[in-house]
Amino acid sequence: MTNPDPDPNASARIDQRIAELADWRGQTLARMRQLIHEADPAVVEEWKWRGTPVWSHDGILCTGESYKKVVKLTFAKGASLADPARLFNASLDGNVRRAIDIAEGEQVDAAAFKALVGEAVALNASSVKPKPAKKRSA
């Protein structure tokens, strides 16, 4: 299954959010965005819920939110992903989501993060149900 047509304004809105932050949060969000694109060149950027950057491929992979003390990347199906590098450090009690909170000065292991994104892409792809063929009238 392919992704829906991307909103051409979503990427520009994410660019604008990064520029508005104009501090370590913008730099962190920009770096994580770059890693997401490196992990999945077919990722679709979306802008949802009154201003949340979202990266999707056959469904939501993760969101990127910025708060005063952290940049939070929430993986929609994070509880189903293996995390051998133990990147997930927030929203650990939920049954579905998991998040990575990145504080000022913290670095996320790029290879481990890209592997996590790749696993999220694979999980979404495995969850896509093919559309049934239309029945012909006889």
C-alpha positions in Angstrom: 0.0 0.0 0.0 1.3 3.4 -0.8 1.0 6.5 1.4 -1.8 9.0 0.8 -0.8 12.1 -1.2 1.2 14.2 1.2 0.1 17.7 2.3 2.5 19.9 0.4 2.3 22.4 3.3 3.2 19.9 6.0 7.0 20.0 5.3 6.9 23.8 5.1 5.0 23.9 8.5 7.6 21.6 10.0 10.4 23.8 8.6 8.6 26.8 10.2 8.2 25.1 13.6 12.0 24.3 13.6 12.8 27.9 12.7 10.4 29.2 15.4 12.0 27.2 18.1 15.4 28.8 17.3 17.2 26.9 20.0 18.4 23.4 20.9 14.9 22.1 20.5 14.8 23.2 16.9 18.2 21.7 16.3 17.1 18.4 17.9 13.9 18.2 16.0 15.7 18.9 12.7 18.3 16.2 13.5 15.7 13.6 14.3 13.7 14.6 11.2 16.8 14.0 9.1 17.4 10.6 10.7 13.7 9.6 10.0 14.2 10.5 6.3 17.5 8.6 6.2 15.8 5.5 7.7 12.8 5.8 5.4 13.2 7.9 2.3 9.5 7.2 1.4 8.2 8.7 4.7 5.4 11.2 4.5 5.4 14.3 6.6 2.1 15.4 8.0 0.8 18.3 10.2 -1.9 17.2 12.6 -3.7 18.1 15.8 -3.2 21.8 15.7 0.5 21.8 15.1 2.2 18.4 15.6 4.7 17.2 13.1 3.9 13.6 12.1 5.9 11.1 10.1 3.9 8.3 8.4 4.4 5.3 6.2 1.3 3.0 5.9 0.2 4.6 9.1 1.7 6.9 11.7 5.4 6.1 12.6 5.9 8.8 15.1 5.1 12.4 16.1 7.6 15.1 17.1 6.6 17.4 19.8 8.6 20.2 21.5 8.2 21.2 25.1 10.1 23.5 27.3 12.5 20.8 28.6 12.3 18.0 26.0 11.7 17.1 22.4 9.4 14.1 22.5 9.2 11.6 19.7 6.2 9.3 20.3 6.0 6.1 18.3 2.4 5.2 17.6 3.0 1.4 18.0 6.1 1.7 20.1 5.1 -1.0 22.6 5.3 -3.5 19.7 8.8 -2.6 18.7 12.0 -4.2 19.9 14.2 -1.6 21.5 17.5 -3.3 22.2 19.3 0.1 22.6 16.7 1.2 25.1 15.9 4.4 23.4 12.3 4.6 24.8 12.4 6.5 28.0 8.9 7.9 28.3 5.3 6.7 28.0 6.5 3.2 29.1 3.3 2.3 30.9 1.0 2.4 27.9 -0.1 -0.7 25.9 0.5 0.9 22.5 2.7 4.0 22.4 6.3 4.6 23.5 8.2 7.8 23.5 11.8 9.1 23.4 12.3 12.3 25.5 15.4 14.2 24.4 16.6 16.9 26.8 19.1 19.7 26.0 22.5 18.3 25.4 21.4 14.7 25.0 22.3 12.7 21.9 20.3 9.8 20.5 22.2 6.9 19.0 21.6 7.6 15.3 22.0 4.0 14.1 19.7 2.6 16.8 17.1 5.3 16.1 17.1 4.6 12.4 16.7 0.9 13.2 13.7 1.7 15.3 12.1 3.8 12.5 12.8 0.9 10.1 11.1 -1.5 12.4 8.1 0.8 12.8 7.8 1.0 9.0 7.9 -2.8 8.7 5.3 -3.2 11.4 3.0 -0.7 9.7 3.5 -2.6 6.4 2.7 -5.9 8.0 -0.5 -4.4 9.4 -1.8 -3.2 6.1 -4.7 -5.3 4.9 -5.1 -5.6 1.2 -8.3 -4.2 -0.1 -10.7 -6.9 -1.3 -11.2 -7.1 -5.0 -14.5 -5.7 -6.1 -17.0 -8.3 -7.0 -18.3 -8.2 -10.5 -22.0 -8.4 -11.1 -22.9 -11.3 -13.3 
